[in-house]
């Protein structure tokens, strides 16, 4: 077996020189606290995850393998930094328990020869064996090597032969399974020809993932699945670089840019991603972006947010991998060089902030491909954050359970468009094969602006182009208001509904189309106008365990073109909504008056073009 896959034992021991320095001291404190919890727990067993599966817990084996992996890695990093036989012995227990499972395939994935669970377990066993090699009896080493051959190498090769979904798809399954299994195959490939062949084939299979990544580094599955995929891709990249002097993965298209994707959609440690699985994924392995691409912004993000939560005895390793992978020589900026208007054209997402690193006002916008993995029916949806609080957001997905792969998977898995801050036409769903795009964007000292074309999402007969404009206060540059101008056109007479979702409390003057959203620490005034007759009302719905979803809803019938304006302005700002807002069609375009500004849009063949933002 090849050794030193991610680190030699001497490299692990050398981490002890770091732990008195910032930010490594916080990492080590978190690592020790986590290891103390792990020592109070028995090893992860098959009977535990099977019991959870029988009670309807989807993905129980995947989570169990992930927990075993995180425990083994963190215990062994801690043990090498500050020798503690209890850490080592518990890691051995976890490793041998994992090897004893009858299968490394989650039962929710049926007859697949290998799956996500296989990849998670493969990394756990491979790294654990490497770092425990001198501490294990020869018989136990042989047992783990044979387990890897039987439960990873052979099933992985069978999956490739059978064209398992992960072998040629583009999404996170491809990245996780091929990278996790590929890492184990790389380690065994010095003595096993089939493992070496499997490793080479894993690199080829990863090509589908990199074909989708693109040069901008955006990922249309969202931040959670982006980080899940990248964690395993980076581990295989590091192992390939160390053991084979192969930099292919690190030089793959988009890898030099994608490290910033997670930062742009997690302002103030709040996930503003789209689709299912939105999270703030501050994994320790992501420090490899800083190490290999000099991305000080990634180190800033992880340093700032990775260790500000309660430690647990489950899940991935964050502290251990952070100690291992964070580079010493990286220059971490106090204010990261992030763009206030960042557009990921390939996936059709955009992030606009009044400033970084702590946006006072922030908006994320999503168009793109509705058929993307883990996507929802949220074409042209937006989310709004004010002073770190999400005031316009979308509903979370339902919890995973055994019904995930039922016949009604689509109904279970995808939330309809009225669950998002977007437009619904004739109460029908958006078309799953619709392709939207960022039509235009721009920024200046006084504004940020993006235009999103929904394509055929609302129907072949419907045009829906959403213009999102953030106004900045000229005196201090802070975000003052967000203006949403929807350019719609329907070829047949149909009802159209606008939805604005918030966790805040809503007060609405429906007659005058005005109101307020009051959050826990931030609030905004809102006002609406339209060239078509619209009605407004507010609703409140129970959103599972997530509390109430309060909704402002606009509705009207339309045939032909119309403009609908929605304005959300800081309450008590220097330039409040005041006397209201106005929207009028003028020669060759549209004029909006709001918050002390006059905004002019010029008509063009396909939609509108922002012309000017001026003082009233």
C-alpha positions as CSV (number, residue, x, y, z in Angstrom):
1,X,0.0,0.0,0.0
2,X,1.2,3.5,-0.8
3,X,1.8,5.5,2.3
4,X,1.7,9.2,3.1
5,X,-1.6,9.7,1.2
6,X,-2.4,13.0,2.7
7,X,0.4,13.3,5.2
8,X,3.3,11.3,6.6
9,X,3.2,10.7,10.4
10,X,6.1,13.1,10.8
11,X,4.0,15.8,9.1
12,X,1.2,15.1,11.5
13,X,3.5,15.4,14.5
14,X,4.9,18.7,13.2
15,X,1.4,20.2,13.5
16,X,2.1,20.5,17.2
17,X,4.3,23.5,16.4
18,X,1.3,25.3,15.1
19,X,-1.2,25.0,17.9
20,X,0.0,28.0,20.0
21,X,-0.5,30.3,17.0
22,X,-3.6,31.9,15.7
23,X,-5.9,30.7,14.1
24,X,-4.5,27.2,14.8
25,X,-5.2,27.6,18.5
26,X,-8.9,27.8,17.9
27,X,-8.8,24.8,15.6
28,X,-7.0,22.7,18.2
29,X,-9.4,23.8,20.9
30,X,-12.3,22.6,18.7
31,X,-10.4,19.4,17.9
32,X,-9.8,18.6,21.5
33,X,-13.5,19.3,22.4
34,X,-14.7,17.1,19.6
35,X,-12.3,14.2,20.5
36,X,-13.6,14.4,24.1
37,X,-17.1,13.9,22.8
38,X,-16.0,11.0,20.5
39,X,-14.3,9.2,23.4
40,X,-17.6,9.2,25.3
41,X,-19.3,7.4,22.3
42,X,-19.1,3.9,21.2
43,X,-17.9,3.2,17.6
44,X,-20.3,3.5,14.8
45,X,-21.9,0.1,14.1
46,X,-24.0,-1.4,11.4
47,X,-26.8,-2.2,13.8
48,X,-27.1,1.5,14.6
49,X,-27.6,2.7,11.0
50,X,-29.8,-0.3,10.1
51,X,-32.1,0.5,13.0
52,X,-32.3,4.1,11.7
53,X,-33.0,2.9,8.2
54,X,-35.8,0.6,9.4
55,X,-37.4,3.7,11.1
56,X,-37.4,5.6,7.8
57,X,-34.1,7.5,8.1
58,X,-32.9,8.0,4.5
59,X,-29.2,7.8,4.0
60,X,-28.4,6.3,7.4
61,X,-25.5,4.3,6.2
62,X,-24.0,7.3,4.3
63,X,-24.2,9.4,7.5
64,X,-22.7,6.6,9.6
65,X,-19.7,6.2,7.2
66,X,-19.2,9.9,7.2
67,X,-19.2,10.0,11.0
68,X,-16.7,7.1,11.1
69,X,-14.5,9.0,8.7
70,X,-14.6,12.2,10.6
71,X,-13.9,10.5,13.9
72,X,-11.0,8.5,12.6
73,X,-9.3,11.5,11.0
74,X,-9.8,13.9,13.9
75,X,-8.8,11.4,16.5
76,X,-5.6,10.5,14.6
77,X,-4.6,14.2,13.9
78,X,-5.1,14.9,17.6
79,X,-3.1,11.8,18.6
80,X,-0.2,12.7,16.5
81,X,-0.2,16.3,17.7
82,X,-0.4,15.4,21.3
83,X,0.1,11.6,21.8
84,X,-2.9,10.1,23.5
85,X,-3.4,6.3,23.5
86,X,-7.1,6.8,24.1
87,X,-7.4,8.7,20.8
88,X,-5.4,6.1,18.9
89,X,-7.3,3.1,20.5
90,X,-10.7,4.6,19.7
91,X,-9.7,5.3,16.1
92,X,-8.7,1.6,15.8
93,X,-12.1,0.6,17.2
94,X,-13.9,2.9,14.7
95,X,-11.8,1.5,11.8
96,X,-12.3,-2.1,12.7
97,X,-16.1,-1.6,13.3
98,X,-16.3,0.1,9.8
99,X,-14.5,-2.9,8.2
100,X,-16.9,-5.3,9.8
101,X,-20.0,-3.9,8.2
102,X,-21.6,-6.4,5.8
103,X,-21.9,-3.7,3.1
104,X,-20.6,-0.2,2.3
105,X,-23.6,0.6,0.1
106,X,-26.6,2.4,1.7
107,X,-29.8,0.4,1.5
108,X,-31.6,3.4,0.0
109,X,-29.6,2.9,-3.2
110,X,-30.8,-0.7,-3.8
111,X,-28.7,-2.8,-6.1
112,X,-25.9,-0.3,-6.8
113,X,-22.5,-2.0,-6.5
114,X,-21.0,1.3,-5.1
115,X,-22.5,4.6,-4.0
116,X,-21.8,7.6,-1.8
117,X,-21.5,5.4,1.3
118,X,-18.8,3.4,-0.5
119,X,-16.8,6.6,-1.1
120,X,-17.2,7.9,2.4
121,X,-16.1,4.6,3.9
122,X,-13.3,4.2,1.4
123,X,-11.7,7.4,2.5
124,X,-12.2,6.6,6.2
125,X,-10.5,3.2,5.9
126,X,-7.7,4.3,3.6
127,X,-6.6,7.3,5.6
128,X,-7.1,5.4,8.9
129,X,-5.0,2.5,7.7
130,X,-2.2,4.8,6.5
131,X,-2.0,6.8,9.7
132,X,-2.4,3.7,12.0
133,X,-0.2,1.3,10.0
134,X,2.6,1.0,12.6
135,X,0.0,0.7,15.4
136,X,-1.9,-2.3,13.9
137,X,-1.0,-5.9,13.9
138,X,-0.1,-7.3,10.5
139,X,-3.3,-9.4,10.5
140,X,-5.4,-6.3,11.1
141,X,-3.6,-4.4,8.3
142,X,-4.2,-7.3,5.9
143,X,-7.9,-7.4,7.0
144,X,-8.4,-3.7,6.2
145,X,-6.6,-4.0,2.8
146,X,-8.7,-7.0,1.8
147,X,-11.9,-5.1,3.0
148,X,-10.9,-2.2,0.7
149,X,-10.4,-4.6,-2.2
150,X,-13.7,-6.4,-1.6
151,X,-15.9,-3.3,-0.7
152,X,-14.3,-0.6,-2.8
153,X,-12.1,-1.7,-5.7
154,X,-14.2,-4.6,-7.1
155,X,-17.6,-2.9,-6.6
156,X,-16.3,0.4,-8.1
157,X,-15.0,-1.4,-11.2
158,X,-18.3,-3.2,-11.5
159,X,-20.1,0.1,-11.3
160,X,-18.0,1.5,-14.1
161,X,-18.7,-1.7,-16.2
162,X,-22.4,-1.4,-15.5
163,X,-22.5,2.3,-16.3
164,X,-23.8,3.2,-12.8
165,X,-25.3,6.7,-12.7
166,X,-22.3,8.2,-11.0
167,X,-19.9,7.0,-13.7
168,X,-21.1,9.4,-16.4
169,X,-23.3,12.0,-14.7
170,X,-21.9,15.5,-14.0
171,X,-23.1,16.3,-10.5
172,X,-21.9,15.7,-7.0
173,X,-22.4,12.0,-7.2
174,X,-19.7,11.8,-9.9
175,X,-17.3,13.9,-7.9
176,X,-17.8,12.1,-4.5
177,X,-17.9,8.5,-5.7
178,X,-15.1,8.7,-8.3
179,X,-12.9,10.7,-6.0
180,X,-13.5,8.8,-2.8
181,X,-13.2,5.4,-4.4
182,X,-10.3,6.7,-6.6
183,X,-8.3,7.7,-3.5
184,X,-8.6,4.1,-2.1
185,X,-7.7,2.6,-5.5
186,X,-4.7,4.9,-5.7
187,X,-3.4,3.8,-2.3
188,X,-3.7,0.1,-3.2
189,X,-2.5,0.5,-6.8
190,X,1.2,-0.2,-6.1
191,X,0.4,-3.9,-5.4
192,X,-2.9,-4.5,-7.1
193,X,-3.2,-4.1,-10.8
194,X,-7.0,-3.8,-10.7
195,X,-6.8,-1.0,-8.2
196,X,-4.3,0.9,-10.4
197,X,-6.6,0.5,-13.3
198,X,-9.6,1.7,-11.2
199,X,-7.6,4.7,-10.2
200,X,-6.8,5.7,-13.8
201,X,-10.5,5.2,-14.7
202,X,-11.6,7.3,-11.8
203,X,-9.7,10.3,-13.2
204,X,-11.3,9.7,-16.6
205,X,-14.8,9.5,-15.1
206,X,-14.2,12.8,-13.3
207,X,-14.0,14.5,-16.6
208,X,-17.8,14.7,-16.7
209,X,-17.7,16.7,-13.5
210,X,-15.1,19.1,-14.8
211,X,-16.9,19.5,-18.1
212,X,-19.8,21.0,-16.1
213,X,-17.7,23.1,-13.7
214,X,-16.6,25.6,-16.3
215,X,-14.1,28.4,-16.0
216,X,-16.1,30.6,-13.6
217,X,-16.3,28.0,-11.0
218,X,-20.0,28.2,-10.3
219,X,-22.0,25.1,-9.4
220,X,-25.7,24.9,-10.0
221,X,-26.4,22.3,-7.3
222,X,-25.7,25.0,-4.7
223,X,-23.3,25.6,-1.9
224,X,-24.0,22.4,0.0
225,X,-23.5,20.0,-2.8
226,X,-20.6,22.1,-4.3
227,X,-18.7,21.7,-1.0
228,X,-19.5,18.0,-0.7
229,X,-18.2,17.4,-4.2
230,X,-15.1,19.7,-3.8
231,X,-14.1,18.1,-0.5
232,X,-13.6,14.7,-2.2
233,X,-12.2,16.1,-5.4
234,X,-9.6,18.0,-3.4
235,X,-8.6,15.0,-1.3
236,X,-8.0,13.0,-4.5
237,X,-6.1,15.9,-6.0
238,X,-3.9,16.1,-3.0
239,X,-3.3,12.4,-2.9
240,X,-2.5,12.3,-6.6
241,X,-0.1,15.2,-6.3
242,X,1.7,13.6,-3.3
243,X,1.9,10.0,-4.5
244,X,2.0,10.3,-8.3
245,X,3.3,13.8,-8.8
246,X,0.1,14.3,-10.8
247,X,-1.3,17.8,-10.8
248,X,-4.1,17.0,-13.4
249,X,-7.0,17.7,-11.0
250,X,-5.5,20.9,-9.6
251,X,-5.0,22.1,-13.2
252,X,-8.5,21.2,-14.3
253,X,-10.7,23.9,-15.7
254,X,-12.4,26.0,-13.1
255,X,-10.6,24.7,-10.1
256,X,-8.6,27.9,-9.7
257,X,-11.8,30.0,-9.5
258,X,-14.4,27.8,-7.8
259,X,-13.0,28.3,-4.3
260,X,-14.8,31.7,-4.2
261,X,-18.2,30.3,-5.2
262,X,-19.1,29.3,-1.6
263,X,-18.1,32.7,-0.2
264,X,-20.3,34.7,-2.6
265,X,-23.4,32.8,-1.5
266,X,-22.8,32.7,2.3
267,X,-22.6,36.4,3.3
268,X,-22.4,37.0,7.1
269,X,-22.5,33.2,7.5
270,X,-26.0,32.9,6.1
271,X,-26.6,30.6,3.2
272,X,-28.3,32.4,0.2
273,X,-27.8,29.5,-2.2
274,X,-30.6,28.1,-4.3
275,X,-32.0,24.6,-4.7
276,X,-32.0,21.9,-2.1
277,X,-29.1,21.6,0.3
278,X,-28.2,25.3,0.9
279,X,-25.7,25.5,3.7
280,X,-22.5,27.3,4.8
281,X,-20.0,24.5,4.0
282,X,-16.9,25.5,5.9
283,X,-15.0,22.2,5.6
284,X,-11.4,21.9,6.6
285,X,-10.4,20.3,3.3
286,X,-11.4,23.5,1.5
287,X,-8.2,25.1,2.8
288,X,-6.5,23.3,-0.1
289,X,-8.0,26.1,-2.3
290,X,-5.9,28.6,-0.3
291,X,-2.8,26.3,-0.4
292,X,-2.7,25.6,-4.1
293,X,-4.2,28.7,-5.6
294,X,-3.2,31.4,-3.2
295,X,-6.8,32.3,-2.4
296,X,-6.5,34.2,0.7
297,X,-10.2,34.9,0.6
298,X,-10.9,31.2,1.2
299,X,-8.6,31.2,4.2
300,X,-10.3,34.4,5.5
301,X,-13.7,32.7,5.1
302,X,-12.8,29.5,6.8
303,X,-10.8,31.2,9.6
304,X,-13.8,33.4,10.3
305,X,-16.7,31.0,10.2
306,X,-15.4,27.4,10.5
307,X,-15.1,27.3,14.3
308,X,-18.0,29.4,15.5
309,X,-20.5,26.5,16.2
310,X,-20.9,23.7,18.7
311,X,-18.7,20.7,18.2
312,X,-20.3,17.3,17.7
313,X,-19.2,13.7,17.7
314,X,-20.6,13.1,14.2
315,X,-20.1,14.3,10.6
316,X,-17.0,15.3,8.6
317,X,-13.6,16.3,10.0
318,X,-13.3,20.1,10.0
319,X,-10.8,20.8,12.8
320,X,-8.3,18.0,11.9
321,X,-8.2,18.8,8.2
322,X,-8.0,22.5,8.9
323,X,-4.9,22.0,11.1
324,X,-3.4,19.8,8.3
325,X,-4.2,21.8,5.2
326,X,-4.2,25.5,6.1
327,X,-1.0,27.0,4.7
328,X,1.3,28.9,7.0
329,X,2.4,31.3,4.4
330,X,-0.9,32.5,3.1
331,X,-1.7,36.2,3.2
332,X,-5.1,36.5,4.7
333,X,-6.8,39.9,3.9
334,X,-8.7,41.8,6.5
335,X,-11.1,42.8,3.7
336,X,-11.2,40.1,1.0
337,X,-11.1,41.1,-2.7
338,X,-14.6,40.1,-3.6
339,X,-16.6,41.7,-6.4
340,X,-19.7,43.7,-5.2
341,X,-21.5,42.4,-8.4
342,X,-20.5,38.8,-9.1
343,X,-22.2,37.0,-12.0
344,X,-21.7,33.3,-12.7
345,X,-23.0,33.3,-16.3
346,X,-22.6,29.6,-16.9
347,X,-25.0,28.6,-14.2
348,X,-27.1,31.8,-14.3
349,X,-26.6,32.9,-10.7
350,X,-25.6,36.3,-9.4
351,X,-24.6,37.8,-6.0
352,X,-24.7,41.6,-5.3
353,X,-23.5,43.2,-2.2
354,X,-23.2,46.8,-1.1
355,X,-19.7,45.9,0.2
356,X,-17.6,43.1,1.6
357,X,-16.7,41.5,3.9
358,X,-19.8,42.3,5.9
359,X,-22.6,43.2,3.5
360,X,-25.2,45.5,5.0
361,X,-27.5,44.7,2.1
362,X,-27.1,41.6,-0.2
363,X,-29.2,40.0,-2.9
364,X,-28.7,36.6,-4.6
365,X,-30.4,35.9,-7.9
366,X,-31.0,32.6,-9.7
367,X,-31.9,31.8,-13.3
368,X,-30.2,29.1,-15.3
369,X,-31.1,25.4,-15.8
370,X,-34.2,24.1,-14.0
371,X,-33.2,20.6,-14.7
372,X,-30.0,20.9,-12.8
373,X,-29.4,18.2,-10.1
374,X,-31.1,19.2,-6.8
375,X,-32.7,22.2,-8.4
376,X,-36.2,23.5,-7.5
377,X,-38.7,25.4,-9.6
378,X,-37.3,28.8,-8.7
379,X,-36.5,30.5,-12.0
380,X,-35.7,34.2,-11.5
381,X,-36.0,33.8,-7.7
382,X,-34.2,36.2,-5.4
383,X,-33.2,36.3,-1.7
384,X,-32.6,39.5,0.3
385,X,-30.4,39.9,3.3
386,X,-30.3,43.1,5.4
387,X,-27.9,43.6,8.2
388,X,-27.1,39.9,8.3
389,X,-30.7,38.8,8.5
390,X,-32.6,37.0,5.7
391,X,-35.7,39.0,5.0
392,X,-36.7,37.5,1.7
393,X,-36.0,33.8,1.5
394,X,-37.4,30.6,0.1
395,X,-38.8,27.5,1.7
396,X,-36.4,24.7,2.7
397,X,-36.9,21.3,1.2
398,X,-38.6,18.6,3.2
399,X,-36.4,16.3,5.2
400,X,-35.0,13.2,3.6
401,X,-36.8,10.0,4.4
402,X,-37.5,6.6,2.9
403,X,-40.1,8.2,0.5
404,X,-37.3,9.9,-1.4
405,X,-37.2,7.2,-4.1
406,X,-41.0,6.6,-4.2
407,X,-42.9,6.9,-7.4
408,X,-44.0,10.4,-6.5
409,X,-40.3,11.5,-6.2
410,X,-40.9,14.7,-8.1
411,X,-43.7,15.8,-5.9
412,X,-41.8,14.9,-2.8
413,X,-38.5,16.4,-3.8
414,X,-39.2,19.5,-5.8
415,X,-40.9,22.6,-4.3
416,X,-43.3,24.3,-6.7
417,X,-42.6,27.9,-7.9
418,X,-45.0,29.5,-5.4
419,X,-42.6,28.4,-2.7
420,X,-40.0,30.9,-4.0
421,X,-39.8,34.7,-4.6
422,X,-40.8,34.5,-8.2
423,X,-43.8,34.6,-10.6
424,X,-46.4,31.8,-11.2
425,X,-48.5,31.8,-14.3
426,X,-52.0,30.2,-14.3
427,X,-51.0,28.3,-11.1
428,X,-48.9,25.9,-13.2
429,X,-45.5,24.6,-12.5
430,X,-42.4,26.0,-14.2
431,X,-41.0,23.8,-17.0
432,X,-38.3,21.5,-15.7
433,X,-36.3,21.7,-19.0
434,X,-36.4,25.5,-19.1
435,X,-33.1,27.4,-19.6
436,X,-32.8,30.9,-18.2
437,X,-29.9,33.2,-18.4
438,X,-28.3,36.3,-17.1
439,X,-29.2,38.8,-19.8
440,X,-27.2,41.8,-18.5
441,X,-25.6,43.2,-15.5
442,X,-23.6,46.2,-14.3
443,X,-22.4,48.2,-11.3
444,X,-21.6,51.7,-10.3
445,X,-20.9,53.7,-7.1
446,X,-24.6,54.2,-6.7
447,X,-26.1,50.8,-7.7
448,X,-25.8,47.2,-8.6
449,X,-28.0,45.7,-11.4
450,X,-28.7,42.4,-13.0
451,X,-31.3,41.3,-15.6
452,X,-32.5,37.7,-15.7
453,X,-34.4,36.1,-18.6
454,X,-36.5,33.1,-17.5
455,X,-36.7,31.7,-21.0
456,X,-39.7,29.4,-21.4
457,X,-39.9,28.5,-17.7
458,X,-43.4,30.0,-17.3
459,X,-44.7,28.7,-20.6
460,X,-43.9,29.0,-24.3
461,X,-46.3,31.9,-24.5
462,X,-44.8,33.9,-21.6
463,X,-41.9,36.3,-21.4
464,X,-40.5,36.9,-17.9
465,X,-37.5,39.1,-17.6
466,X,-36.6,40.2,-14.0
467,X,-34.5,43.3,-13.4
468,X,-33.0,43.5,-9.9
469,X,-31.4,46.8,-8.9
470,X,-29.8,47.6,-5.6
471,X,-29.6,51.3,-4.7
472,X,-26.7,52.5,-2.6
473,X,-26.8,55.5,-0.3
474,X,-24.3,58.0,-1.8
475,X,-23.3,59.3,1.6
476,X,-22.0,56.0,3.0
477,X,-22.3,53.4,0.2
478,X,-24.6,51.3,2.2
479,X,-27.4,49.4,0.6
480,X,-30.6,51.5,0.7
481,X,-33.2,49.6,-1.3
482,X,-33.8,46.7,-3.7
483,X,-35.9,47.4,-6.8
484,X,-37.4,44.5,-8.7
485,X,-38.9,45.4,-12.1
486,X,-40.6,42.5,-13.9
487,X,-41.0,42.8,-17.6
488,X,-43.8,40.3,-18.5
489,X,-45.7,39.4,-21.6
490,X,-48.3,36.8,-22.0
491,X,-49.7,35.7,-25.4
492,X,-52.9,34.4,-23.9
493,X,-55.2,35.8,-21.1
494,X,-54.0,34.1,-17.9
495,X,-53.7,34.9,-14.2
496,X,-50.2,35.8,-12.9
497,X,-49.1,35.7,-9.2
498,X,-46.1,37.2,-7.5
499,X,-44.8,35.7,-4.3
500,X,-42.6,37.3,-1.7
501,X,-41.6,35.0,1.2
502,X,-40.3,36.1,4.6
503,X,-39.8,34.8,8.1
504,X,-40.4,38.4,9.4
505,X,-43.7,39.8,10.4
506,X,-45.8,41.4,7.6
507,X,-48.0,44.5,7.8
508,X,-49.7,45.2,4.5
509,X,-51.9,48.1,3.3
510,X,-53.4,46.1,0.4
511,X,-55.4,49.0,-0.9
512,X,-52.4,51.3,-1.3
513,X,-50.0,48.5,-2.2
514,X,-47.6,49.3,0.7
515,X,-46.4,47.7,3.8
516,X,-43.5,46.6,6.0
517,X,-41.5,43.5,6.8
518,X,-40.2,43.4,10.4
519,X,-37.4,40.9,11.2
520,X,-35.7,40.3,14.5
521,X,-33.0,42.9,13.9
522,X,-33.8,44.4,10.5
523,X,-36.8,45.7,8.7
524,X,-37.8,47.1,5.3
525,X,-40.6,49.1,3.9
526,X,-42.2,47.7,0.7
527,X,-44.3,49.2,-2.1
528,X,-45.6,47.9,-5.3
529,X,-46.8,49.4,-8.6
530,X,-47.8,48.0,-12.0
531,X,-49.0,48.9,-15.4
532,X,-51.7,46.2,-15.0
533,X,-54.4,46.0,-12.4
534,X,-53.1,43.9,-9.4
535,X,-54.5,42.9,-6.1
536,X,-52.3,42.3,-3.0
537,X,-52.8,40.3,0.2
538,X,-50.7,38.6,2.8
539,X,-50.8,35.0,3.9
540,X,-49.1,32.9,6.6
541,X,-48.4,29.2,6.3
542,X,-46.8,26.7,8.7
543,X,-43.5,25.6,7.3
544,X,-42.8,22.4,9.1
545,X,-40.3,22.7,11.9
546,X,-39.0,25.9,10.4
547,X,-41.8,28.1,11.8
548,X,-44.1,30.3,9.8
549,X,-43.7,31.3,6.2
550,X,-45.2,34.8,5.7
551,X,-46.1,35.7,2.2
552,X,-47.0,38.9,0.3
553,X,-48.9,37.9,-2.8
554,X,-49.7,40.1,-5.8
555,X,-52.2,38.8,-8.5
556,X,-53.7,40.0,-11.7
557,X,-54.9,38.9,-15.1
558,X,-52.7,39.6,-18.1
559,X,-52.7,39.3,-21.9
560,X,-50.0,41.2,-23.7
561,X,-47.1,43.2,-22.0
562,X,-46.9,44.6,-18.5
563,X,-44.5,45.9,-15.9
564,X,-44.7,45.1,-12.2
565,X,-42.6,46.9,-9.7
566,X,-41.6,45.7,-6.2
567,X,-39.5,47.9,-3.9
568,X,-38.0,46.9,-0.6
569,X,-36.3,49.8,1.2
570,X,-34.6,50.1,4.6
571,X,-37.0,51.6,7.1
572,X,-35.9,55.0,8.4
573,X,-33.2,55.3,5.8
574,X,-32.1,58.7,4.6
575,X,-34.2,58.1,1.5
576,X,-37.3,56.1,2.5
577,X,-40.1,55.1,0.2
578,X,-41.9,58.0,1.6
579,X,-44.8,59.1,-0.7
580,X,-44.6,55.7,-2.5
581,X,-43.2,54.6,-5.8
582,X,-44.2,55.3,-9.4
583,X,-43.9,53.3,-12.6
584,X,-44.6,54.7,-16.0
585,X,-44.1,53.9,-19.6
586,X,-42.2,56.7,-21.3
587,X,-41.0,57.2,-24.9
588,X,-38.7,54.3,-25.8
589,X,-38.7,52.9,-22.3
590,X,-39.7,52.7,-18.6
591,X,-39.2,55.2,-15.8
592,X,-39.3,54.3,-12.1
593,X,-39.3,56.7,-9.2
594,X,-38.4,55.4,-5.8
595,X,-36.4,56.3,-2.7
596,X,-35.4,59.7,-4.0
597,X,-34.1,58.3,-7.3
598,X,-35.3,58.2,-10.9
599,X,-34.4,55.1,-12.8
600,X,-34.6,55.0,-16.5
601,X,-34.7,51.8,-18.6
602,X,-34.6,51.9,-22.4
603,X,-36.7,49.5,-24.5
604,X,-34.8,47.2,-26.8
605,X,-35.6,44.2,-29.0
606,X,-35.4,41.7,-26.1
607,X,-36.3,43.4,-22.9
608,X,-35.0,46.5,-21.2
609,X,-31.6,48.1,-20.7
610,X,-30.7,50.2,-17.6
611,X,-29.9,53.7,-18.8
612,X,-29.5,55.8,-15.7
613,X,-30.0,56.2,-11.9
614,X,-30.3,59.9,-10.9
615,X,-31.4,62.0,-8.0
616,X,-35.0,63.1,-8.2
